[in-house]
Amino acid sequence: MPPPLSAQARAVEPSVTAPSPSDTGGRMECGVCWYVYDPVVGDDVWQIETGVAFHDLPEHWRCPECDQEKSKFLPLDESCNDEGMEDHSDDIERIVDAYRRVDRDRMQTLPFRNSALKVEAVGFRDWGNEQLGVIISPWFINLVLVPGKNTDWSAHRHGDKVAYSLPSGVYEFIHGNLEDCGVIQSCSLMSPVSDLEDHETAHLIGEEVMRLMVSEAEIEEDLSTPLLSAVPAPEPEPTPNIKEPISRRELLRGRREKSLQEE
């Protein structure tokens, strides 16, 4: 039986109203077995009382499901409740849940699925009328735009390509409909992700992408002003008009004749 967290180690004031995740550091998810530590619930296995934040758990605490260390846990909740900003937290959670269902129902046996990774939303923040952030899954890492109440994407159809000018460059997004979530726009950053060794690496990539997307100066700007500006997607380069394709034998023969002439 794991040792209980004593009152001397962590005193928790009794309260009639259960504490919210924001008051106690938020929920944390194990990167190995997906167990979620919720400070509102506590942990019966380790006899952790309700209201104890993850960072206040004792050093000997480990995942109740797979016995992993605290270092294997990653933040699960994204804060989107700053005053004056639209709350997209439910939208982001629905997107994560939708991709988890896709992973569970359709992706388990596919050879390019990386079982070390899980579905996670990283770094979502208000960006004009939309939310911009990174979605990680066992088969991709995408930059994702989530529409707000005042977003008008009615002119776009499923599969349309839309280019946006962001601080670090121009990015091409695909307009699509995600089951049970509505429309989103996604820009592929990495796919497949089979070369990544663990989910922590994928999470760090997501954080770094968002750091490059937004400078400190831009974070301080009034986010009620749209920062995304749509630009036409670049036209594809014209394909050379070759009437008769050159065979491999003709190509090698031409190179050999050229080499003999140079000698």
Rosetta blueprint (number, residue, H / E / L):
1 M L
2 P L
3 P L
4 P L
5 L L
6 S L
7 A L
8 Q L
9 A L
10 R L
11 A L
12 V L
13 E L
14 P L
15 S L
16 V L
17 T L
18 A L
19 P L
20 S L
21 P H
22 S H
23 D H
24 T H
25 G L
26 G L
27 R L
28 M E
29 E E
30 C E
31 G L
32 V L
33 C L
34 W L
35 Y L
36 V E
37 Y E
38 D L
39 P L
40 V L
41 V L
42 G L
43 D E
44 D L
45 V L
46 W L
47 Q L
48 I E
49 E L
50 T L
51 G L
52 V L
53 A L
54 F H
55 H H
56 D H
57 L L
58 P L
59 E L
60 H L
61 W L
62 R L
63 C L
64 P L
65 E L
66 C L
67 D L
68 Q L
69 E L
70 K H
71 S H
72 K H
73 F E
74 L E
75 P E
76 L L
77 D L
78 E L
79 S L
80 C L
81 N L
82 D L
83 E L
84 G L
85 M L
86 E L
87 D L
88 H L
89 S H
90 D H
91 D H
92 I H
93 E H
94 R H
95 I H
96 V H
97 D H
98 A H
99 Y H
100 R H
101 R H
102 V H
103 D H
104 R H
105 D H
106 R H
107 M H
108 Q L
109 T L
110 L L
111 P L
112 F L
113 R L
114 N L
115 S L
116 A L
117 L L
118 K L
119 V L
120 E E
121 A E
122 V E
123 G E
124 F E
125 R E
126 D E
127 W E
128 G L
129 N L
130 E E
131 Q E
132 L E
133 G E
134 V E
135 I E
136 I E
137 S L
138 P L
139 W L
140 F L
141 I E
142 N E
143 L E
144 V E
145 L E
146 V E
147 P L
148 G L
149 K L
150 N L
151 T L
152 D L
153 W L
154 S L
155 A L
156 H L
157 R L
158 H L
159 G L
160 D L
161 K E
162 V E
163 A E
164 Y E
165 S E
166 L E
167 P L
168 S L
169 G E
170 V E
171 Y E
172 E E
173 F E
174 I E
175 H E
176 G E
177 N E
178 L E
179 E L
180 D L
181 C L
182 G E
183 V E
184 I E
185 Q E
186 S E
187 C E
188 S E
189 L E
190 M E
191 S L
192 P L
193 V L
194 S L
195 D L
196 L L
197 E L
198 D L
199 H H
200 E H
201 T H
202 A H
203 H H
204 L H
205 I H
206 G H
207 E H
208 E H
209 V H
210 M H
211 R H
212 L H
213 M H
214 V L
215 S L
216 E H
217 A H
218 E H
219 I H
220 E L
221 E L
222 D L
223 L L
224 S L
225 T L
226 P L
227 L L
228 L L
229 S E
230 A E
231 V E
232 P L
233 A L
234 P L
235 E L
236 P L
237 E L
238 P L
239 T L
240 P L
241 N L
242 I L
243 K L
244 E L
245 P L
246 I L
247 S L
248 R H
249 R H
250 E H
251 L H
252 L H
253 R H
254 G H
255 R H
256 R H
257 E H
258 K H
259 S H
260 L H
261 Q H
262 E H
263 E L
